[in-house]
């Protein structure tokens, strides 16, 4: 497996650990609907939480949040609606 894939899996693992420590129940990982993949679906109380994990070793190419554009958000919304 490519190094960037391993880095991504490590980032998701850390995100899940963080969420669980903070009282979130993990419902799904890597939920796929059409062209969209939701990295983590979690619940806390009455809230359904969608988590997109972006793991980077540096911000040389931008901040992680810069890589979640309007198109990606639309895909995530369609996927969570299906869920």
N, C-alpha and C positions, 0 to 999 in steps of 0.2 A: 504494500500500500504506500502511496506517495506520502512524503513528510507532511504536506499541507493537510492531507486527510486525517492523519494522526493528530495533528495540532487541533483540528476542528473537533474531533472526538473528545480530546482532552478538555477543550473549552466547554463542550456540552456537559461532560461529567462534572466539571467544577460548578457550572451553572445549576445543575440538578442538586448537588450537595448544598449549595448556598440556599436554594429555594427550600429544600427539606429542613435545613437548620432553622429557617425562618417561618416554619409552620405551613408551608405549601404542600399539598398532596399532588404528586405527579400522576397525571391521568394517561398521557400518551407521550411517546417520543417518536420523532420522525414520521409524523402523520402525513400521508400523501393523498392529495386530491388533484386530479388532472396534472397541471404543470407546477402546482404549489407543494411545498413541503414545509410543515410547521415543525420546528426543532423540538419544542416542548409545549405541551398543553398541561396546565396545572390549575388547581382550584385552592382557594383560601376563602373560607366562609361562603358567602354568596357570590363570589367573584370567579369568573373563568378567565384565566390568564394565558395569553399567547406569547411565547418567548422565541425570538429570533436570535440565535447566538452567532456572533461574529468574533472570531478569535484572531488576534493579530500579534505578531512579535514586536511590532513597532508601529508608530503612526506616520512613517515615512510616506505612505501612499494615501493618507487620510485617516480620519477617525472611523471606527466601525459603523457608527450610525449614518455615516455618509453613503454607505453601501446598501441602505434600505430605502429605495426610491418609491415613487408613487405606484409604479407598475408592480413592484414587489408587494407593497401594502395591499393593492387590489387583489392579488393572488392569495395573500394570506387571509383576507376577509372572505373570499369565496370558499377557501378551504375550511375556515372555522364555521362558516354558515352550514357547510355540508356536515361537519362534525356534530 
